[in-house]
Amino acid sequence: MNKKLNVAIIGHRFMGRAHSNGWKQAPKFFTLEAEPVLKVACGRDKQELRKFADNWSWEEISTDWESVFEREDIDIIDIATPTHLHHEMAIKAAKCGKHIFCEKPFALNLQQAESMLEAAQSANIIHYLNHNYRRCPAIVLAKKMISEGKLGRIYHLRSSYQQDWLANPDTQMGWQLDHELSGGGPHIDLGSHCIDLAHHLVGNISSISCLQAHFVKERRNSNNTKQPINVDDASIMSVEFDNGAVGSFECTRYASGRKNRNYFEINGSEGSIVFDLEKMNELEYFSSNEPSQEQGFRKIIVTEPNHDYVKNWWPPGHIIGYEHTFVHSAADFINSIVANNSITPNFQDGVNCMRVLDAGNLSAKTGQRVSIAH
Ligand SMILES: NC(=O)c1ccc[n+]([C@@H]2O[C@H](COP(=O)([O-])OP(=O)(O)OC[C@H]3O[C@@H](n4cnc5c(N)ncnc54)[C@H](O)[C@@H]3O)[C@@H](O)[C@H]2O)c1
């Protein structure tokens, strides 16, 4: 592997660490057509950046991301910043002709999303949107089983993404609770993951009704002053798919005891599947085609070498975790750049997702069901 691709990342906290680990582990566990080089880490705080760069072996640091984007030696821009910056950064990266690895939610709204897609398409770059759960081996298996017709005609998707870090009203304000920076609450943050998986596994959504809740009206910020909360605290969506299936989604940060439960159940004419991120190495499967007295949900442990991504890790039967999905994403992204092939999910998927989420916001505001045209 002689080819190298230089990465510049912006953001050095949660996703900064998850992505750095992804870039570093990918060539150690997967066959890559090029080696990602951790070239420049960008952010605002030099001291924090220095610590981060030293820990993850980023070669350089910079507090001026725009000039880094303009450097000829940079191949990939990795956007790991709060959502309000994705638009400006992706447009600039595309204009500079860089391949883009972008965190979700894609943008603050559909308008931003469409201009980001247009910029990426005109620049002819490889663009990736990090809905990393598509790269859980159990979800890859779910997709395969649905495509092979194991579930038959799909009737229902029952999806929820539940966390509990805001259940305590005294929890401090953060950028995630400021609409200008985040674009919304769990509706966009967690809902974007759910809608992306729904598109991936079931199909396009044709209409939506949405109800949003606001439980806590103000919280203290880091200056210990009270600030009004202007994002939703929970979002309940019910949708219709083009193929006639119906779906429900519940996204919340107030589900006491549910830490990071990205859960879905899909029911079809021939069977059902169930996934729960808190048990991410498992996929539950019910087949209507087994003898009736033996029917029941069974648990597939998705840790065998013939499950996607798994053979690159440990001997059969050894589980993997959240961070592995970022390694899978980094590996696939690098190989798609070298092959000059598009990768999914990408900015088009981001637009599709934002269209549904924006329609959900409109529905919550007006109390009306909203149709979605593709
Ligand atoms: N895929 C996932 O599972 C997942 C999980 C969590 C967060 N996210 C997404 O990742 C993105 C980042 O979230 P996070 O949790 O890492 O946030 P974070 O608050 O932990 O980190 C944000 C980083 O962005 C930097 N930053 C903020 N403003 C900046 C600016 N103007 N210029 C340069 N750097 C700036 C901060 O210094 C910090 O390093 C968000 O879009 C979030 O929704 C995705």
The ligand as an ORCA input file, in Angstrom:
! r2SCAN-3c Opt
* xyz 0 1
  N     -22.373      9.301     14.437
  C     -22.539      9.329     15.746
  O     -22.752      8.304     16.389
  C     -22.452     10.664     16.472
  C     -22.380     10.699     17.872
  C     -22.245     11.936     18.499
  C     -22.195     13.101     17.768
  N     -22.305     13.048     16.402
  C     -22.258     14.287     15.589
  O     -20.896     14.703     15.466
  C     -20.795     16.132     15.426
  C     -19.876     16.584     16.566
  O     -20.442     16.187     17.803
  P     -19.548     15.886     19.095
  O     -20.414     15.086     20.007
  O     -18.217     15.365     18.695
  O     -19.412     17.371     19.672
  P     -18.344     17.854     20.748
  O     -18.955     19.031     21.415
  O     -17.879     16.711     21.580
  O     -17.108     18.322     19.835
  C     -17.262     19.368     18.918
  C     -15.886     19.802     18.441
  O     -16.048     20.839     17.474
  C     -15.125     21.910     17.777
  N     -15.659     23.171     17.293
  C     -16.800     23.789     17.677
  N     -16.929     24.971     17.030
  C     -15.851     25.095     16.219
  C     -15.399     26.085     15.306
  N     -16.104     27.196     15.108
  N     -14.252     25.872     14.636
  C     -13.534     24.747     14.832
  N     -13.898     23.774     15.687
  C     -15.050     23.935     16.377
  C     -15.052     21.870     19.302
  O     -13.888     22.532     19.738
  C     -15.012     20.370     19.555
  O     -13.706     19.874     19.422
  C     -22.237     16.638     15.568
  O     -22.754     16.943     14.301
  C     -22.976     15.468     16.198
  O     -24.350     15.445     15.890
  C     -22.404     11.860     15.757
*
